[in-house]
Amino acid sequence: MTKTNAGNFFEDFKVGQVLHHATPRTVSEGDTALYQALFGSRFSLQSSAEVARKAGYAAAPADDFLAFHIVFGKTVPDISLNAVANLGYADCRFHKPVFPGDTLSTESKVIGLKENSNGETGTVYVRSTGRNQRGETVLDYVRWVMVRKRDKAHPAPEADVPHLPEAVEPQHLIAPEKTSFKGFDTVASGSPHLWDDYEPGEKIDHVDGVTIEEAEHMMATRLYQNTAKVHFNQYTEGKGRFGRRLIYGGHVISLARALSFNGLGNAVLIAAINGGRHVAPCFGGDTVFAWSEVLAKAPLKTRDDLGALRIRTIATKDLPCSGFPGPKDKGYDEGVILDLDYWALMPRR
């Protein structure tokens, strides 16, 4: 019996199965500094301990997507070590802020299975929950991933595709407890535009582009202890479909989020991810651009200092976004790599 882990294949999953993922991960200030160095995010709440304290935090919280990627990374050895591609996300809510010193762990429940028509792969749907050292839910989300079969001849399970909401309803968004964003310092944040200044239908070109280096995307993926083979092993991937290593889709999410500062500088908190699609692969040497559309805005029932913006951010590779490339009647414009629909919380006037 081998002592090494070959990962789960599609036929190893069963609806209702619960997976307890190794290993718990303590978030350090070094992690937050490295994340900053890799993506350059400038949102003031996560950048400045003083801004955070004025809002009622004990310290600056970790970036929401850093927490997401760490929780996600725990799932990879059990769910997507043999993945062809991560396909999408839905129904993700951020429940509690994460601070340096917190220890995160993750468990997942298989909520759906569907074998693909080629008989070589199948789609696995899981709900993953990240908790801190006190057992409090930090975030939970659904994702679906295409996983290879070990044996093409293995009979297909009965298709069971879960019903997922189109979006998280605004009344289910969670604002951080014991905080107040009244009188938020827009000089420190670098943007005068608050929740009241945005309108549905508004489109924002985030202007800047960032070229991804091979070493950067591998270092970032290691930061989350994400072990998916497609991101690291050029010996294997050089013989595969693309001939090179594939960049972790979360890397593009973090770049798009960092780029969105130019136009959404006071969108300091991610409250939910309604849905997300990795439309096309991304590779080292590609230059990522992004633009966003405000889909909706909603006040929070229990807070008058924060409002919610539903934002759709589109990221592209080697394609500036002044023309707002995106979905077409069928598919997407050439160059689109990410379509992310999420709720962000922003201070009000």
N, C-alpha and C positions, 0 to 999 in steps of 0.2 A: 504494500500500500504506500503510495507516494505521500510525502509530507508537504509537498508544494501545492499551491492553489492555482488551478487552471481556470477558475472563475465559473460562473453558472452559464449554461447555454439555454436557449429558449425552452427546450423541453424540460428543464429543471424547475421551471416556475409553475406555481399553482395559484389560482385565485383564492384569496383569503390567507395566503402564506405571509407570515410576519418574519422579517429579517432584522436582527439586532447587529448593527454594524460596529466593527472595530475601526479605529481606536479613538477613545475620547481625546479631544484636542483643546489644550489650554491656549487661549488667545493672549498674545503678549504685545507690548508696545513695539517690539521689533517687527511683529507681523504687520501692524498698522503702518509702520514706517516703510517697510518694504512694499506694501500695497500702494502707498503714496508714490514711491519712487517708480513703480512700474506703470501707473496709470495717470498720475499727476492731477488727481481730483482736487478741486479748490473749494468745495462747499464749506462754509465757515464753521458750521456746527461740529463737523468732524475734524476740522483743521485746528480749531482754537479751543483750548480748555477754558479760557475766559468767556468766550461766547457761550459755550455749553453751560458754565456755571450760572451765568446770568439768566439762562433759560430754565434753571432748576436741576440740571444734572450734576452729579458729583464730579464728573470728569467728562472729557470728550468721548462720545461713543464711537465704536468702530464703524466703519462704513457699512451700510446695510448689505451691499453686495459682497463685501468680504465675508460677512456672516453667512450669507446665502451660499457662497462658493465653498466655505468650509463644511457646512452641513451637507451640501451636495457631494463634496469630495469623499465623505465617509461612505457614501452609497456605492461608489464606483466598483470596488473589488467584488461586491456581491451581485450587482445589477448590470453594470455596463462594461465589465472588463472585456467581454467579447462582443461589444457593440459595434455595429456598422456606423450608426449615427444616432445622436440624441435629437429627437424630432420636435419636441415642443414642451411647453409648460402651461399650467392653468391653475386657477383657484389657489393662488399663493397669498398668504397673509403674514405680515410681520407683526408679531405679538409683543415682544419685549426688546429693548435695546441691548446690545452686547458691548461689554467693556473689557479692556485688557485685564486679565486675571480670571475671566469667566472661562469655564470648561464646557465645551459643546460636545454632545453626542447625538446620534441619529438612529432612528429605526424606521423601517419602511414596511408597508403592507401592499401586497399585490392586489390590485383592484380590477384588472382586466388583461386579457390575452387575445391576440388574433394573429394566426399564421399568415404570412404573405403568400401570394399566388405562386411565387417561384419555388416554394417548398424548402428554401435554403435559410430563410430568416423569418422572424416573427416580431410583432410589436408587443412590448410589455408595458403595462400601465401601472404605476406605483404612486402611492401617497407617502411621502417622506416627512417625518416630523423631527425637528431639531430642538433639543432641550438643553438648558444650562445645568449647572451643578446642583441647583435647588429643585430640579425636576420641572421647572417652568418651561412652557413651550415658548421658544424664541421665534420660530417660524415653521410653517408647514406648507406643502405644495404638492401638486400632482405633476408628474412628468411622464412622457412616453418615449420609449427608446427602441430602436430596431436592433435586435440581438440575433447573432448567428445560431443556427441549429448545430448540434454536435453530429447528428445523424439525419440526413435528408429523408431517409425512409421512415423515420419515427412518425407515427400518426399525428395528425393535427388535433389540437384540443378544440372543443366547441368554442366558436368565437364568442367573446364576452367583452364588449366595448362599453366602458362606463359613460354615463351621461355626465357631462361637465358643464358648469355654468358659463355663459358667455363672458361674464364679468363678475367681480366681487361687488356686491351692492354697497353703496356709500355708507349705509347704516351699520355695516359690518366692519368698517375700517377702525383700526385701533390707534388712538393717539397716545403718546407716552404719558404715563401718570406723573403727577406732582411736578409738572412743568408749566411754564407760561412763556409764550412768545410775543406777548404784548410789548410794543416798543422795540421790536427787533432791530438790531443795528445794521442798517443797510449800507452804511459806510464801510463797516468791517466786512460785510458780505460781498461788496463790490457791485451790487445791483440794486437800483431803486425800485424795481418792479416787484410788487407783491401780488397776492392771490386776486385782489380786486381788479388788477390791471390786465388780466388775461380773459379772453373770450373764446368760446367754442368755435372751431373752424380756423382759428389763427394758426399760421404755419411759420416756423422759425428755422432758418438755415443756421446751423451751428458753426459754419464757415471753416473751421480748422480741420486739418487732416493729420493723422498720426500713422507713420509707417511701423509695422510690426517686425521686430527682429526675431530670428529663430531662438536665440538664447533667452530673450525676454518672455516669450510665450511659454517656453518650457519651465523657466524659473517660476512664473506665476502659477502654473498648473501644479508644480511641486509644492508651492506654498499652501495649497489646499489639500495636499496629499491625495490628489486625484491621480490614479495609476493607470488610466486607460491607455492601452498600448499604442493607439493611433497617433498619440501626441508626442511620443518619445523615440520610437524605434525605427530609425531610417532604414536599417538593414531589412526589416520586414516590409515597411510601408513603401520602400523603393520598388518592391515587386508587386505592389497593389494597384488599385484602381487609379489613384492619383499620382503615384510615383514619388510621393513625399509625405512628410508628417502633416497631419491635419491640426489646425489650431482649435483648442477647446472653445466651444461656442460661448462660454461664460466670459472668456477673454474679450470677445467682441462686445458683449453686454457692458462690461466695465469700461471699455474704451468709449462706447457710445454715451454712457452715463457721464463720464468725465468731460467729454466734448460738449455735452448739453449744458454745462455751466454757462457757456456763452449764449445767453438767451433765457436760461432758467436758473439763474444764480441763487435764487432764494427757495428753490425746491429742495429743502434740506433733508427731507425724510422720504423714504420709499415705504408706502403703506401696504401695497398689494401689487402682485403681477396678475393681470387678468388673462393674459395669453402671450405666447411667444413662439416664433418660428425661426429656426435657422434655415434660411431660404436657400443658401448656397454655401459651399465650403470656403474657408479662408486659409491662407498660407503665409509663411514668413516672406517678407518683402512686399506684401500687399499694404496699401495705404488706406486707412479707414476714415470715412467721413460720416456725418450724421445730420439728420434734420428731424424736427418733431412737429406734430400737430396736436393742438388742444382739442380733445374729443368732447369733453364735458367738464363742468365744474360743479362742486357741491359743497355747501356748508356742512360742518360737523354739528350734530345735534347737541352734543354736550360741551362744545368749545366754541368760543367766539374769537379766539386768538389765532386759530388755524383753519384753513380751508383745504379742500381736496381738489386737485386737478387730475383729470384722466388724460393721460398723454400717450400718444403713439409715436415711438421713436423708430425711425428707419435708418439702418446703417448700410453703407455701401463700401465696396473696395475699388480703389483707383477710379473713383467717380465723384467729383464734387457735387454738392447737393443744392446748388442754386436753382435747379429746375425741379426740385422735389420729386426725384424718382421714387417709384413705389409699385403698388399692385396695379395690374392691368386687367382686362376682361378675363384673360387666361394667364395665370402666373404673375410674374413680376418683371419690371424693367431689368435689362442686363446690368449686372453690377450690384444689385441688392443682395445683401447677405443676412440681414436681421430685420425682423418685424416684431417689435416689442410693445405691448399694450399694458400700461401700468397706472396705478394711482400714486401720486406724490402729494405730500403735505407741505403747505407753504404758509408762512405767516400772513395775517390779514392786517389791514390798516385799522 
